[in-house]
Each structure stands twice: as structure tokens, then as C-alpha cells.
């Protein structure tokens, strides 16, 4: 009788620890299930794992990995738990215990919790570059539109394109025509950047004088853009005489502010842009140049490129490996954290919803 009770107890433990279909026919995880496991592990989303069938598992004997079976669905839950660093998610893992509970390599909930507490990362290999790009395309993502999610910058930096265009002789000639002909109605910012481009290319200070006096560009210099154009041109040409076009050191706003705080005038004048200009232009060449000022606003950079007859590059033209790396950076941006921005939470929720609709063969 006691023997029967012990046997019944053992069977009850096994029934709780292992799904009853462990002893049925096993099948490998499908391509879709492998992708779901990858994405769940990358963004710490256990709800993605529920779309993986319990039928996908591989049996192991008691001499390997604690015995029992490795379930694709459980592996997915463990990957999500490891990424989220949340041992509580491990209770979704089956089996609950290994045949050998002391094993550190088992596939059980207890083994999962141990690995989370050791801060181990998810370890399964991810999809190939081609598989990842195909999956994102199947979910309706466009690499050029991904920055709209608010969690990652553009794959192609428009500023790099603008810098390259500024070194093109045909582009410089086009900028001259735009400024001289007056056929195109240019805004102050557009005219200022075009003048900076021509001044840097021709090394002629008169182009800086074309910049409207009221234009300020915060990304480079808090004062007038025209003064910054002169400063950078003097530095690039090594000609301190160009600095004479700047406001005199004694009347510079920074000089006057320092004097008001009690700084001696001779020392205060060293804070002026004119003084810094002469000092930098008189230095020995270091080989580095400022060149044309590049707009920090992507929309302005696109407008300028359009005016200059240059096309805005698409990230879809990048090599597949670079595109795949960019998508991986997007997933990295969705990693869970204690202080999560609303944009990250929204982008992760959107991805989870699209993963639910991922076809069997993307």
C-alpha cells in the first residue's frame, strides 16, 4: 500500500512538473517559433512566448542537462526572464524541477531562476541578417521610417550626406547660383548655411558677409552665424587678419559681462570671439578644419540638399549587414528598464502586437 502511495505521489509530481505530452511525439520548433523566441529574449516580452506550441521540444536523458526535455516555449520564457532580469517570469517555464535538481544546466523553472539571479544573458543564437530583415519587412517595418518610433536615430545620418555634398565643386557652384540669382526664395537659415558652404569651399570671407546678421545657430556659437563663419574661415585659412571683421574685443558681450563682474578689461577681452579667433588662426596647422557648418536639424539639411540638387539617401540602399545591425540596435533600445520612457513602452507594445501576426514563413 505504501509503495502504491509513493508511486502515485511520484506520478503527481511528474504531472505537475512536466506537461503530459512530454512522452508523445516531439517536433522541432518552426521558423516562426524560433523568431518569436529571439524577439522575446531581445526585448524581455514573455507574452510573445505564448504563441509557441508545447509540441516543440527535445528530450534529454538524465545524464545530460538534468534530464527531462527542453521546450521551445519554456526556452522562450527563460530568455524573456533573463533579459528582463525577472526571476518571477521563470515560473512559466516547464518543467518546474529537473530530474536532477542539483544540475546547474537544467531546463527547469528552478534552473531559470538560478541563471537570472546570476545575471546571465540569453544565450541562443539569433537569426541571420537575411532572416531578420525578412521578419521586420513581414511585420511592416520600414528602415527609413523607424526613427519615427522615437527610440533610435536614422540609419543614414543626413548630416554626413550634407558634409560630403559641401566638398563637391558642382554643389558649390549651385550654391553660388542660388545666392546670386535670387531665383529661389531662400529663408534666412537656408541662405546662411549656403553662404557658409561657399565661404568654406572658396575661402573667401565676403561670402560670410552675405549671412543675415540676425541668424543665430545654437549648435556652434551662441552669437551671430556671420561671426562664426568668419571665425571658422580664419581658423581654416590660418589668416588672423580675417578676425578684424569680428566685433572688437572690448565691445564683445562676453567681455562686457566679465568686466561687470569685476574682471580686469585686459583679461576680460581674452574671452571675446575676436581674441580667440586671432589666437586660433595664428596657431600652427593641426590638419583639422571646420569646413562648412552642418545643420543639426535633419529637416533643414534635407531642404538644403534638395535646393542643391542632391538626393536624400535611403537606408534601404545600405548593405544588408548594416541594415540588420541597425534593426538590432532598435531591439537594444527596447530593452526593459526601471525608468522606461513612454516612447520605448509604445514601440515595444507595437512590436509585440506585430509579432502576434508574424506569418509562419516571413
N, C-alpha and C positions, 0 to 999 in steps of 0.2 A: 504493500500500500504506500509506504513511504517513498519507495522507488518511483511509483507512478506519479506521486505528487511532485517529486523533484523533476521528473521528465516534463510534466505539464508546466511547471514553473519555468523550465529552460525554454520550452517552446513559446511561452508567453513573452519571455524576454526577447527571443529572436523575432517574434512577430512585431514587437514594438520597435526593435532596433532596425530591422530590415523590411523594406516593402516585400509583400508576399510574392511578387512576381520576380524576385531575385533569382528564383530557381527555374524560371521559364527561359524562353529563348531571348538571348541578348542581341542587340544590334548596335553598330557604331553610330555615333552622333552624325546627323546630317550636316551639310554645309551651312544651312541656316542656323542650326543649333550651335555650331562652333562659333559663328559670328555673334550670336546672342551672348554666348559665354564671354567672348572677348570684350564686347561693349560693356556688359555688366561689370566686368572686372576693371575696365578702364575708368568708368565714371561712378563706381560704387552704387549700382542700382539693382538691388535684389529682385525687384518686381519684374525685371526683364527675364529672369530665370524661369518664371512660371510657365513660359511658353515652350519649355524644353520637356520632352516626354521622359517619364521614368523608364521607358523601354530602352533608352540609350545608356548602356552600362557595360562594363567589362569586369569579369570575375577574376579574383586573385585567390591563391591558396593561403593557408595560414602561415606559410613560411615567408611570405612576401607582403610587405606593407600592412601588416596586422591582419591579413586575411580579409574575406568578405568580397566586396565589389566597389568599383569606382563608378558612380553615377554622373552622367554629364550634367544633370540638373543640380546635383549636390556640389559638383566642382564649380559650377557657376555661382551658386550661393556663397561658397567659400571665397571665390575670387572677389565677389562684391564685399564680403565682410572684411577681407584683407585690405581692400582699397579704402573702405570707409573706416577702417580700424575700429570695428564694432563687433565685439565677440558675441553680442546678443543675436546677431544675424546667423550665427553658426547653428542655432537650434533648428534651422530649416534644413540642415544637412542630414543626410541619411547614409549609413547607419548612425545611430546615436553613439554607439560604442563599437570598438573593433573587437574581433575575436581575441586579439592580443592587446588589451587596454594599455599595456606599457609601451607599445610601439610609438615611436616619435614620427613615423611616416604613414600612419594610418589615414584612412579617408573618412573618419567619423566626425561627428559634431565636436567631440572632445578634442580630437586632433586639430580640427579647425580652430577651436578656441585657443589651444596652445600656440598655434602659429600666429594668431592675431596678437596675443599677449607678447610674443617675441618680435612684433613689428615686421614680420616677413612680408614681402611684396607678392602680388600674384605672379605665378611662375610659368604659366602656359604660354607657348609661342603664339604670336598673333598672326593675322592673315598676311598674305603677300601684298606688295604695293598694288598690284592689279586687282586683287580681291577687295582690298579696302576701298579703292576708287570706285569699283563697280557697286559696292554696297552703299556708299554715300550717294552715288548717282541714282540708284534704285529707290532711295528714300527721298529723292527730290532736292538734294542739296546742290548748290552751285558755288564753286570755289570763289568766284568773283563777288558773290553776294554774302558770303559767310561773315564778313566783318559787321554786317547789319545785326548779327546776334548780340553784339555789344560785349563780347568776351575776348576777341582777338583782332589784331590789326590786319591789314590787307596782305595777301600773299606776295603781291608785287608792290613795292614802295614807289609811288608815283614821283616822289622827290628824286629818286635815283634816275628815273627817266628824264626828269627836267634837267638835272645836272649834266647828263650825257648830251642832251639837246643843246645846252648852252655852250658846248665846245664844238658845235657843228657850224662851219662857216656859212652854210646856206641858211641856217636858222638865225644866225646873227644878222645876215643881210635882210632877212624877212622882218626881224625886229626893228631894224633901222627904217625900213619902208613904212612899217606901221606907225612909228613915232613921227616920221617926217611928212607923210602924205595926208594924215588926218582923215583918211577914207573910212577907217574903222573908229567907232565911238568907244574910246577906252575909259574905263573907270580910273580913279586915282591910283588905286593899288596896282592895277594892270600896267598902267604907264610907268609906275615906279619900278616895278620888277623888270620890265623890258629895258628901261634905261640902265638899270644895274647890270643887266646881261650884256648890253652893248659896251658899257664902260669897262667891264671886266675883260671882254674879248679884245677891244681896241686899245685899252689902256689910255683912253682919252678922257680927262676929267670933265670936259664940257658936257658929256652925257649925264654926269651926276647932277649938273645944274638943271637938267630938264625935269628932275623929280620934284613934284609939288612940295612946297615947304611944309605943308601941314600933315604929311603922311608919316605915321609912326609905325614901326614894326617891333613889337614887343619881343619877338623871338631872338633878336640880335642886339638891339640897343634901344634903350628907353627914349632916346632923343629922336630928332628928325631922321628919316630914312636918308635924306640927302647927305647929311653929315656922316652917316655910317658908310655910305657909298664912297665918299672922299677918303675916309679913314682906311677902309679896306683896300682901296686902289693905291693909296700912298704906301701901305704895307707891302702889297704885292709887287709894286714897281721899285720899292726902295728909294723913293723920292720924297724926302721930308718937306720939300718946297710946296707940295700939294696941300700940306696941312695948313697953309696960310689962308685957305678958303674956309676954314672952320671958324666958329665964333672964337674971339680972343680968349685966352685962358683966364684973364682977370674977370671977364663977364660971364663965364660959364656958370650954369646953375649950380653945379656941384661945388665950384669954387666959392660962390657966394654963400651957399649953405654952410660950408665948413668955416668960413670967416665969421658967420653969425654965431657959430658955436664956440668961437674964441681961438680958432686955429690961425696961426700967422699967415698972412697973404702969400708969402713966397712958398710956403708948404702947401697951402690950400690950392694954389694954381696947378700943382702936380696931379691933382685929381681930375683936371679938365681933360676933355677928349682931345683937344689940340696938343696938350703936353704929351699925352700917351701916344698920339699919332706920330709926333716927331721922334719920340724915343723908339717906337717900334719900327718906323721907316728907316731909322739910322742904324738898326742892328744888322749884323752880318746875316746873309741869307741862310735860312734853315731848310729851304727846299719846299716848304709848305706854303700854300696860297689860300686866300679866302675865296677868290673867284666870284661868280655871280651869286647874289643872295637867292637862296632857295625858299620858296613859300612853304610854311608849315601847314597851311590849310590845303588838304587834298583837292577840294572843290576849286580853289583858285588855281592850283597847279594844273588841273585839267583844262580850265578855261584858257590859261596861257598856252598850253600845248596846242589846243585847238586853234588859237589865233596864229600860232607859229606853223600851222600845217602839219603838226605831228600827231600821230595816232596814240591813243592811250592803250598800253599793252594789256592783254588779258592773261590772267593766271592760268587759263586753260592751255596756254602755249608753253608753259613750263614743262620740263621733263617729268614723267610720271613719278619718279622717285622724290622730286621736290614737292609735287602736289601731295603725295602720300604723307610726307613728313609734316606738311602744313596741316593736314587733317589730324594727324597725331597730336600736334600742338593744340589744336582745337579741343580734342578729348582731354588733354592735360589740363586745359583751362577749366574743364568741368569737374575736376576732382572735388570731392566734398571737403568742406572746411567748416570750422566752428563759426566763423564770421563770413557768411556767404553773401555776395552781392545779389540783388534781385535779378540782374541780367543773367547771372550764372544759373540760378534756380530755374528761370524761364527757359533758357537754352537747353538745360538738361531735361526738363519736362517735355519739351518739344521733341528732343531726340528719342526719349523713351516712347512717346506716342508713335513716332515713325518706325521705331524698331518693331513695334507690335504688328505693323503692316508689312514688314520686310518679307518679300516672296521667298519661296523655298530655294529658288536658284536666281539670285540677284543678277 
